[in-house]
Amino acid sequence: MAKTKIEKIATIETEIKQLENQRKLLLQQHKEQERKARTRRLIERGAMIESLIPGAAEMANNDFMAYLQRNLKAPSVPQIPHSEPRESGIIAQQNTSIGAGQAV
C-alpha cells in the first residue's frame, strides 16, 4: 500500500531526529576522545619535566611554578618553534572528504 505524503513526511522527520541524535552522540564521543588525549599529554609532559628537575616531586605547586618561571625565562633556554595550528579533527575530516574535482 502506498504511503500518503503525510506519512512520508512523518517517516522522514523521524529519520532526521535519529540522525541528529547520532550526530550528537558522535560529537560527544569525539570531545571525550580529545579530552582524554589532552589529559594524557599533560600527564606525560608533566612527568617529563618532573623527571628533569631534582626534588620536583617534593615541591609545592607554587614553588614548582616559581622554579619553572625563573629557569625557563633564562637566556640559555632555547625557544620552541611554533608550528601552524592543527585543524580540529572534525574540520580536517570534512576537508579531506571533499575531492579535488568536487564542488562544495
Buried (B, 14 or more C-beta within 10 A) or exposed (E): EEEEEEEEEEEEEEEEEEEEEEEEEEEEEBEEEEEEEEEEEEEEEEEEEEEEEEEBEEBEEEEBEEBEEEEEEEEEEEEEEEEEEEEEEEEEEEEEEEEEEEEE
